[in-house]
């Protein structure tokens, strides 16, 4: 049997669908199938490597992507119109004092920016 989504994925997707406006933008660091896929919400890909592999020309945004990993940065998120960050707790975490946790389970943490 192949499992594409875990219980934690479905739990987070359900919360997003029930609690967040359909027009929000959520920053993700996509390492695998992300529960954002199940929500219909817009994802902002927080991975330079993935964009490069996909052939996206993002050189003008390099500083922006580097700023996402700074712990006290908030202006870059606002400039990019990012409302939430969905952290994969088993892969990559964005540490930022401005984030407010909205929902967390064993696999993910959803934060309001």
Backbone torsions as a table, in degrees:
resi	resn	phi	psi	omega
1	UNK	NA	141.5	177.2
2	UNK	-109.4	128.9	178.1
3	UNK	-108.3	115.8	178.1
4	UNK	-85.0	-41.1	-178.4
5	UNK	-127.3	140.9	-179.7
6	UNK	-91.9	173.9	174.7
7	UNK	-60.3	-36.9	178.4
8	UNK	-65.0	-38.2	176.8
9	UNK	-60.5	-49.6	-179.4
10	UNK	-63.8	-38.7	179.1
11	UNK	-62.0	-45.3	-178.9
12	UNK	-69.0	-41.9	178.9
13	UNK	-61.5	-40.7	178.4
14	UNK	-61.9	-44.5	179.0
15	UNK	-61.3	-46.8	-179.9
16	UNK	-60.1	-45.9	-179.6
17	UNK	-63.0	-37.5	-176.6
18	UNK	-83.4	-31.2	-170.0
19	UNK	-109.8	-22.8	-174.3
20	UNK	-106.4	142.9	177.8
21	UNK	-60.5	145.1	-179.4
22	UNK	-63.5	-17.3	-176.6
23	UNK	-97.7	9.3	179.1
24	UNK	-72.3	155.9	174.8
25	UNK	-112.6	129.8	-175.7
26	UNK	-119.4	123.0	176.4
27	UNK	-77.4	129.1	176.8
28	UNK	-130.2	155.8	171.5
29	UNK	-112.6	93.5	-170.1
30	UNK	-79.2	109.5	174.1
31	UNK	-106.3	-18.5	-178.3
32	UNK	-158.0	-167.0	174.8
33	UNK	-60.2	129.6	-176.1
34	UNK	-108.9	142.4	-178.9
35	UNK	-61.6	-14.5	177.3
36	UNK	-59.4	-28.1	179.1
37	UNK	-59.6	-33.0	-177.0
38	UNK	-80.2	-4.5	-172.1
39	UNK	-107.1	-20.3	-175.2
40	UNK	77.0	6.7	178.6
41	UNK	-82.4	156.8	179.2
42	UNK	-78.4	131.6	179.0
43	UNK	-105.9	138.8	171.9
44	UNK	-105.2	116.0	-174.8
45	UNK	-77.7	116.0	-178.5
46	UNK	-94.5	47.5	-178.7
47	UNK	-142.3	108.8	176.9
48	UNK	-62.6	-39.0	-177.2
49	UNK	-63.4	-43.1	179.9
50	UNK	-64.7	-42.9	179.1
51	UNK	-63.3	-41.4	178.8
52	UNK	-62.5	-45.0	179.4
53	UNK	-62.7	-31.4	-179.3
54	UNK	-83.5	-4.1	178.5
55	UNK	82.2	16.4	178.9
56	UNK	-79.9	130.3	178.0
57	UNK	-85.2	108.0	-173.7
58	UNK	-128.1	18.9	-176.4
59	UNK	-54.4	-36.1	-178.9
60	UNK	-69.2	-12.9	-177.6
61	UNK	-106.9	9.2	-175.6
62	UNK	-57.7	-45.6	179.9
63	UNK	-61.9	-38.2	178.9
64	UNK	-60.2	-46.6	-179.5
65	UNK	-65.0	-38.7	177.9
66	UNK	-65.0	-33.6	-179.6
67	UNK	-68.5	-24.9	179.3
68	UNK	-61.0	-25.4	-177.2
69	UNK	-92.9	-2.3	178.1
70	UNK	-79.3	133.0	-172.0
71	UNK	-67.9	-22.4	-176.7
72	UNK	-114.6	17.8	-177.4
73	UNK	-89.0	132.5	175.2
74	UNK	-132.5	-30.4	-176.5
75	UNK	-61.7	-36.6	179.8
76	UNK	-63.3	-39.6	177.9
77	UNK	-64.5	-43.1	-179.4
78	UNK	-67.5	-41.3	178.4
79	UNK	-61.2	-37.0	180.0
80	UNK	-83.9	0.9	179.7
81	UNK	61.0	38.6	178.2
82	UNK	-92.2	126.6	-177.6
83	UNK	-97.7	-33.9	-176.3
84	UNK	-138.0	159.4	172.8
85	UNK	-124.1	129.9	175.4
86	UNK	-108.7	106.0	-178.8
87	UNK	-89.2	133.2	170.9
88	UNK	-89.1	106.5	-173.4
89	UNK	-67.1	-15.2	178.5
90	UNK	-96.6	-1.2	-175.3
91	UNK	-129.8	-61.3	-172.3
92	UNK	-147.7	137.1	179.6
93	UNK	-123.6	137.5	171.9
94	UNK	-97.3	120.3	-179.7
95	UNK	-102.1	118.8	-177.4
96	UNK	-152.6	128.9	-176.7
97	UNK	-68.7	-15.7	-179.0
98	UNK	-85.8	-14.8	-178.0
99	UNK	-71.6	140.3	176.4
100	UNK	-119.8	116.2	-177.9
101	UNK	-63.9	128.5	178.1
102	UNK	-104.8	-33.2	-178.7
103	UNK	-159.1	139.5	177.2
104	UNK	-144.4	141.4	170.7
105	UNK	-134.4	-165.2	-176.1
106	UNK	-67.6	-21.2	-174.6
107	UNK	-109.9	-27.5	-171.8
108	UNK	-137.1	156.9	169.8
109	UNK	-133.7	123.2	177.2
110	UNK	-101.5	124.3	-176.6
111	UNK	-122.3	138.5	170.3
112	UNK	-78.7	134.5	179.5
113	UNK	-88.0	NA	NA
